[in-house]
């Protein structure tokens, strides 16, 4: 069995946690971006996450293991501001999660050989300087799927 440590206090340097691990796994149902996953890539960790939501801005089959995920209705406690019965959330497949965890252990070296260049490229692409440039481009309407005013709130 792997060693599991529960941290319930302040951590001065989060990279020390990443550097003590071999893999970062999350089964989140929805993320705006998934910064901890990008941070773990920056520390050279293999990442396993749902094939759904914000982390797909930088995670793909060339730099991580993606869990099969289906959409389901989001429960009221899974929504931040107000309940919307039409809201959806990802539901990662438990069996596929288990399979990918085994794959991460059994094929670690070959997977990391494949993933490492692509992980480094994504970390560079989403550096703070580049992220700032993308935010400015998005607010100026230079990124088609982020054109201001095109998102309509459901009623």
Phi and psi in degrees as GROMACS dihedral restraints (atoms count N, CA, C in turn):
[ dihedral_restraints ]
;  ai    aj    ak    al  type     phi  dphi    fc
    3     4     5     6     1   -72.1    20    10
    4     5     6     7     1   155.9    20    10
    6     7     8     9     1   -76.0    20    10
    7     8     9    10     1   133.3    20    10
    9    10    11    12     1  -120.7    20    10
   10    11    12    13     1   127.4    20    10
   12    13    14    15     1  -119.4    20    10
   13    14    15    16     1   132.4    20    10
   15    16    17    18     1  -101.9    20    10
   16    17    18    19     1   120.7    20    10
   18    19    20    21     1  -105.6    20    10
   19    20    21    22     1   126.9    20    10
   21    22    23    24     1  -127.6    20    10
   22    23    24    25     1    17.6    20    10
   24    25    26    27     1  -129.7    20    10
   25    26    27    28     1  -176.5    20    10
   27    28    29    30     1   -69.5    20    10
   28    29    30    31     1   136.0    20    10
   30    31    32    33     1  -112.0    20    10
   31    32    33    34     1   119.3    20    10
   33    34    35    36     1   -64.0    20    10
   34    35    36    37     1   -41.1    20    10
   36    37    38    39     1  -134.4    20    10
   37    38    39    40     1   102.5    20    10
   39    40    41    42     1   -62.6    20    10
   40    41    42    43     1   -27.5    20    10
   42    43    44    45     1   -62.8    20    10
   43    44    45    46     1   -24.9    20    10
   45    46    47    48     1   -64.8    20    10
   46    47    48    49     1   -32.0    20    10
   48    49    50    51     1   -70.6    20    10
   49    50    51    52     1   -49.1    20    10
   51    52    53    54     1   -57.4    20    10
   52    53    54    55     1   -43.2    20    10
   54    55    56    57     1   -69.9    20    10
   55    56    57    58     1   -14.1    20    10
   57    58    59    60     1   -89.8    20    10
   58    59    60    61     1    -1.2    20    10
   60    61    62    63     1  -118.1    20    10
   61    62    63    64     1   166.6    20    10
   63    64    65    66     1  -106.7    20    10
   64    65    66    67     1   -22.1    20    10
   66    67    68    69     1  -151.0    20    10
   67    68    69    70     1   145.8    20    10
   69    70    71    72     1  -117.3    20    10
   70    71    72    73     1   123.1    20    10
   72    73    74    75     1  -126.1    20    10
   73    74    75    76     1   138.3    20    10
   75    76    77    78     1  -138.3    20    10
   76    77    78    79     1   148.0    20    10
   78    79    80    81     1  -120.1    20    10
   79    80    81    82     1    34.3    20    10
   81    82    83    84     1   -57.2    20    10
   82    83    84    85     1   146.2    20    10
   84    85    86    87     1   -86.3    20    10
   85    86    87    88     1   -22.7    20    10
   87    88    89    90     1  -164.8    20    10
   88    89    90    91     1   139.6    20    10
   90    91    92    93     1  -136.5    20    10
   91    92    93    94     1   144.7    20    10
   93    94    95    96     1   -72.6    20    10
   94    95    96    97     1   -40.6    20    10
   96    97    98    99     1  -144.7    20    10
   97    98    99   100     1   -45.5    20    10
   99   100   101   102     1    90.3    20    10
  100   101   102   103     1    45.3    20    10
  102   103   104   105     1   -51.3    20    10
  103   104   105   106     1   -42.1    20    10
  105   106   107   108     1   -58.6    20    10
  106   107   108   109     1   -31.5    20    10
  108   109   110   111     1   -68.9    20    10
  109   110   111   112     1   -40.3    20    10
  111   112   113   114     1   -67.6    20    10
  112   113   114   115     1   -39.0    20    10
  114   115   116   117     1   -61.0    20    10
  115   116   117   118     1   -41.4    20    10
  117   118   119   120     1   -66.3    20    10
  118   119   120   121     1   -37.3    20    10
  120   121   122   123     1   -61.9    20    10
  121   122   123   124     1   -40.3    20    10
  123   124   125   126     1   -61.8    20    10
  124   125   126   127     1   -28.0    20    10
  126   127   128   129     1   -90.8    20    10
  127   128   129   130     1     4.2    20    10
  129   130   131   132     1    82.9    20    10
  130   131   132   133     1    19.4    20    10
  132   133   134   135     1   -88.0    20    10
  133   134   135   136     1   144.5    20    10
  135   136   137   138     1   -69.4    20    10
  136   137   138   139     1   140.1    20    10
  138   139   140   141     1  -120.3    20    10
  139   140   141   142     1   139.0    20    10
  141   142   143   144     1  -126.3    20    10
  142   143   144   145     1   125.3    20    10
  144   145   146   147     1  -154.2    20    10
  145   146   147   148     1   164.0    20    10
  147   148   149   150     1   -60.8    20    10
  148   149   150   151     1   145.8    20    10
  150   151   152   153     1   -84.0    20    10
  151   152   153   154     1    58.6    20    10
  153   154   155   156     1  -166.1    20    10
  154   155   156   157     1   143.0    20    10
  156   157   158   159     1    93.0    20    10
  157   158   159   160     1  -165.0    20    10
  159   160   161   162     1   -59.9    20    10
  160   161   162   163     1   -30.0    20    10
  162   163   164   165     1   -65.6    20    10
  163   164   165   166     1   -15.3    20    10
  165   166   167   168     1   -72.6    20    10
  166   167   168   169     1    -5.2    20    10
  168   169   170   171     1   -62.9    20    10
  169   170   171   172     1   -28.4    20    10
  171   172   173   174     1  -132.7    20    10
  172   173   174   175     1   -12.5    20    10
  174   175   176   177     1   -97.9    20    10
  175   176   177   178     1   139.9    20    10
  177   178   179   180     1  -156.5    20    10
  178   179   180   181     1   180.0    20    10
  180   181   182   183     1   -69.2    20    10
  181   182   183   184     1    -8.5    20    10
  183   184   185   186     1   -95.7    20    10
  184   185   186   187     1    -3.1    20    10
  186   187   188   189     1  -140.2    20    10
  187   188   189   190     1     3.0    20    10
  189   190   191   192     1  -164.5    20    10
  190   191   192   193     1   171.8    20    10
  192   193   194   195     1  -103.0    20    10
  193   194   195   196     1   126.3    20    10
  195   196   197   198     1  -110.2    20    10
  196   197   198   199     1   127.2    20    10
  198   199   200   201     1   -81.9    20    10
  199   200   201   202     1   131.8    20    10
  201   202   203   204     1   -55.2    20    10
  202   203   204   205     1   133.3    20    10
  204   205   206   207     1  -139.0    20    10
  205   206   207   208     1   135.4    20    10
  207   208   209   210     1  -110.0    20    10
  208   209   210   211     1   155.8    20    10
  210   211   212   213     1   -88.4    20    10
  211   212   213   214     1   145.8    20    10
  213   214   215   216     1  -143.2    20    10
  214   215   216   217     1   166.1    20    10
  216   217   218   219     1   -64.9    20    10
  217   218   219   220     1   136.9    20    10
  219   220   221   222     1   -81.2    20    10
  220   221   222   223     1   131.2    20    10
  222   223   224   225     1   -72.8    20    10
  223   224   225   226     1   156.5    20    10
  225   226   227   228     1   -53.1    20    10
  226   227   228   229     1   -38.9    20    10
  228   229   230   231     1   -70.6    20    10
  229   230   231   232     1   -11.1    20    10
  231   232   233   234     1   -97.1    20    10
  232   233   234   235     1     5.8    20    10
  234   235   236   237     1  -115.1    20    10
  235   236   237   238     1   138.5    20    10
  237   238   239   240     1   -75.1    20    10
  238   239   240   241     1   -53.9    20    10
  240   241   242   243     1   -98.9    20    10
  241   242   243   244     1   -70.0    20    10
  243   244   245   246     1  -129.1    20    10
  244   245   246   247     1   154.1    20    10
  246   247   248   249     1   -74.0    20    10
  247   248   249   250     1   131.7    20    10
  249   250   251   252     1  -127.9    20    10
  250   251   252   253     1   114.3    20    10
  252   253   254   255     1   -64.5    20    10
  253   254   255   256     1   -12.1    20    10
  255   256   257   258     1   -91.7    20    10
  256   257   258   259     1    -7.7    20    10
  258   259   260   261     1   -66.7    20    10
  259   260   261   262     1   140.7    20    10
  261   262   263   264     1  -116.7    20    10
  262   263   264   265     1   158.1    20    10
  264   265   266   267     1  -143.8    20    10
  265   266   267   268     1   154.3    20    10
  267   268   269   270     1   -77.7    20    10
  268   269   270   271     1   143.5    20    10
  270   271   272   273     1  -123.8    20    10
  271   272   273   274     1    96.1    20    10
  273   274   275   276     1   -61.9    20    10
  274   275   276   277     1   142.0    20    10
  276   277   278   279     1   -74.1    20    10
  277   278   279   280     1   121.7    20    10
  279   280   281   282     1   -62.4    20    10
  280   281   282   283     1   -45.4    20    10
  282   283   284   285     1   -63.8    20    10
  283   284   285   286     1   -41.0    20    10
  285   286   287   288     1   -67.5    20    10
  286   287   288   289     1   -34.2    20    10
  288   289   290   291     1   -59.9    20    10
  289   290   291   292     1   -46.6    20    10
  291   292   293   294     1   -60.6    20    10
  292   293   294   295     1   -44.9    20    10
  294   295   296   297     1   -60.8    20    10
  295   296   297   298     1   -42.2    20    10
  297   298   299   300     1   -69.5    20    10
  298   299   300   301     1   -33.2    20    10
  300   301   302   303     1   -64.6    20    10
  301   302   303   304     1   -42.1    20    10
  303   304   305   306     1   -63.9    20    10
  304   305   306   307     1   -42.0    20    10
  306   307   308   309     1   -61.0    20    10
  307   308   309   310     1   -42.6    20    10
  309   310   311   312     1   -59.0    20    10
  310   311   312   313     1   -39.3    20    10
  312   313   314   315     1   -74.5    20    10
  313   314   315   316     1   -48.2    20    10
  315   316   317   318     1   -75.4    20    10
  316   317   318   319     1   -26.5    20    10
  318   319   320   321     1  -121.2    20    10
  319   320   321   322     1    25.6    20    10
  321   322   323   324     1   -51.7    20    10
  322   323   324   325     1   -53.5    20    10
  324   325   326   327     1   -62.4    20    10
  325   326   327   328     1   -45.9    20    10
  327   328   329   330     1   -69.6    20    10
  328   329   330   331     1   -37.0    20    10
  330   331   332   333     1   -65.0    20    10
  331   332   333   334     1   -44.3    20    10
  333   334   335   336     1   -66.2    20    10
  334   335   336   337     1   -33.5    20    10
  336   337   338   339     1   -62.1    20    10
  337   338   339   340     1   -40.3    20    10
  339   340   341   342     1   -72.0    20    10
  340   341   342   343     1   -44.7    20    10
  342   343   344   345     1   -76.2    20    10
  343   344   345   346     1   -35.0    20    10
  345   346   347   348     1   -53.2    20    10
  346   347   348   349     1   -49.7    20    10
  348   349   350   351     1   -61.0    20    10
  349   350   351   352     1   -38.0    20    10
  351   352   353   354     1   -74.7    20    10
  352   353   354   355     1   -32.1    20    10
  354   355   356   357     1   -64.0    20    10
  355   356   357   358     1   -46.7    20    10
  357   358   359   360     1   -62.5    20    10
  358   359   360   361     1   -38.0    20    10
  360   361   362   363     1   -63.9    20    10
  361   362   363   364     1   -40.7    20    10
  363   364   365   366     1   -69.9    20    10
  364   365   366   367     1   -39.1    20    10
  366   367   368   369     1   -62.1    20    10
  367   368   369   370     1   -41.1    20    10
  369   370   371   372     1   -67.0    20    10
  370   371   372   373     1   -43.9    20    10
  372   373   374   375     1   -59.8    20    10
  373   374   375   376     1   -38.1    20    10
  375   376   377   378     1  -103.8    20    10
  376   377   378   379     1    31.0    20    10
  378   379   380   381     1   -62.3    20    10
  379   380   381   382     1   163.4    20    10
  381   382   383   384     1   -59.4    20    10
  382   383   384   385     1   -39.0    20    10
  384   385   386   387     1   -65.4    20    10
  385   386   387   388     1   -48.3    20    10
  387   388   389   390     1   -66.9    20    10
  388   389   390   391     1   -37.3    20    10
  390   391   392   393     1   -62.5    20    10
  391   392   393   394     1   -40.4    20    10
  393   394   395   396     1   -61.4    20    10
  394   395   396   397     1   -43.4    20    10
  396   397   398   399     1   -62.1    20    10
  397   398   399   400     1   -39.6    20    10
  399   400   401   402     1   -67.9    20    10
  400   401   402   403     1   -37.9    20    10
  402   403   404   405     1   -64.3    20    10
  403   404   405   406     1   -44.3    20    10
  405   406   407   408     1   -62.2    20    10
  406   407   408   409     1   -44.4    20    10
  408   409   410   411     1   -61.2    20    10
  409   410   411   412     1   -39.9    20    10
  411   412   413   414     1   -65.8    20    10
  412   413   414   415     1   -42.6    20    10
  414   415   416   417     1   -70.5    20    10
  415   416   417   418     1   -20.9    20    10
  417   418   419   420     1   -91.7    20    10
  418   419   420   421     1     0.9    20    10
  420   421   422   423     1    81.4    20    10
  421   422   423   424     1    16.7    20    10
  423   424   425   426     1   -87.0    20    10
  424   425   426   427     1    -4.8    20    10
  426   427   428   429     1  -116.9    20    10
  427   428   429   430     1   108.7    20    10
  429   430   431   432     1   -49.2    20    10
  430   431   432   433     1   -44.2    20    10
  432   433   434   435     1   -81.1    20    10
  433   434   435   436     1     4.4    20    10
  435   436   437   438     1  -122.4    20    10
  436   437   438   439     1    23.9    20    10
  438   439   440   441     1   -64.1    20    10
  439   440   441   442     1   124.6    20    10
  441   442   443   444     1   -55.4    20    10
  442   443   444   445     1   140.6    20    10
  444   445   446   447     1    84.0    20    10
  445   446   447   448     1    -0.2    20    10
  447   448   449   450     1   -91.2    20    10
  448   449   450   451     1   -13.8    20    10
  450   451   452   453     1   -86.7    20    10
  451   452   453   454     1   128.4    20    10
  453   454   455   456     1  -110.7    20    10
  454   455   456   457     1   123.9    20    10
  456   457   458   459     1   -68.6    20    10
  457   458   459   460     1   135.2    20    10
  459   460   461   462     1   -67.0    20    10
  460   461   462   463     1   145.7    20    10
